[in-house]
Amino acid sequence: MDEDSPYQTPLSSAPPALPQGPQPQVVKVFGILHIVLGGLGILFGIWGLFSLKFTSMLQSARANDPVIVVQRKYMEDLWPVTVMHSTFTLGLAALLLVAGLKLVREKPDGIMWSNRYSWTSITAKIISLVVTVGYVLPLSNRMTGEILNTRGMPAGSADMTTGMVKSMTSIASVASPVLSCLYPALALFFLSRPAVKAWAARTR
C-alpha cells in the first residue's frame, strides 16, 4: 500500500511558536524619560530662539547704559550660535519624542530611533564644544573685560576679576556639553543589553 495511512504519525511538524516575553522594564523607563526630555527640549529650543530678542526688549529702557551696550553687542554676535543650539535642541527633541513613543508602545524599532538620538546628540555636543571654545569663549571674555573697564575698576583688581571670570566661564562651557553627553551614553548602554536585544528580536 503506497497511500499514506491516516493513522500514520507525521514525519515532522512545525515547532510551537514561542510566547513573547515581557518588555524589559528599562525599555519603558527610557521611553518615559525620552518623552519627558523631548517635551522639555521643544520648550527650551523655542525659548532659545526668542530669548535674546526678549532680553533685548527688556534692555531697551537702558539703551544708553555702557554695560547694556556691551551686553547687546555680545548677544548680537552670539545670535548665530544661539540659532545653531536651538536647532540642535529641537531636532534632538523630535528624535527623543519619536523614540520615546515607540518604546512606550513596545515597538522594537524604538531602540533604533533611540540609538539615532544618542549618536546624533553626542555628535551635536562635540560640535557645540568646538564652537564654544573657538568662538563663544573669546566673545564672552571680551565682554567681561569691556564691562569691567566701564566700571572703572583699578587695573590690578580688574585683571584678577577678569581672570577669575574667564576661568569659571571656561570650566562651565566645557563641562556643560561633556555632562550633557551622559544621558545619551546611558541610553546607548542600557538599551543595548542582551535582554533588550532579545526582546526586540522576539517582537519583530
Residue pairs with C-beta under 8 A, 6 or more apart in sequence:
18 202
20 202
20 203
21 198
21 199
21 202
23 106
23 199
24 193
24 195
24 196
24 199
26 190
26 191
26 193
26 196
27 103
27 106
27 110
27 111
27 191
27 196
27 199
28 103
28 104
30 100
30 103
30 114
30 187
30 190
30 191
31 99
31 100
31 101
31 102
31 103
31 104
31 110
32 100
32 104
33 100
33 183
34 96
34 97
34 99
34 100
34 103
34 114
34 117
34 187
35 96
35 97
35 100
35 101
35 104
36 100
37 93
37 96
37 183
38 93
38 94
38 95
38 96
38 97
38 100
39 93
39 97
40 93
41 89
41 90
41 92
41 93
41 96
42 90
42 93
42 94
42 97
44 89
45 86
45 87
45 89
45 90
45 93
46 86
46 90
48 82
48 85
48 86
48 89
49 82
49 83
49 86
51 82
52 75
52 78
52 79
52 82
55 75
56 72
56 75
59 68
59 71
59 72
62 68
63 69
63 72
66 150
67 147
67 150
67 151
70 143
70 146
70 147
70 150
71 143
71 147
73 143
74 139
74 140
74 142
74 143
77 139
78 136
78 139
81 131
81 135
81 136
84 128
84 131
85 128
88 124
88 127
88 128
91 120
91 124
92 117
92 120
92 121
92 124
95 113
95 116
95 117
95 120
95 121
96 117
98 113
99 110
99 113
99 114
99 116
99 117
100 110
101 110
102 109
102 110
102 113
103 110
103 111
103 114
106 203
108 199
108 200
108 201
108 203
108 204
111 191
111 196
111 200
114 187
114 191
115 187
115 188
115 191
115 192
117 184
117 187
118 184
118 185
118 187
118 188
119 184
119 188
121 180
121 181
121 183
121 184
122 181
122 184
122 185
125 177
125 178
125 180
125 181
126 177
128 177
129 174
129 177
129 178
132 173
132 174
132 177
133 173
133 174
136 173
137 169
137 170
137 173
140 166
140 169
140 173
141 162
141 166
141 169
144 162
144 165
144 166
144 169
145 158
145 162
148 158
148 161
148 162
149 158
153 161
190 196
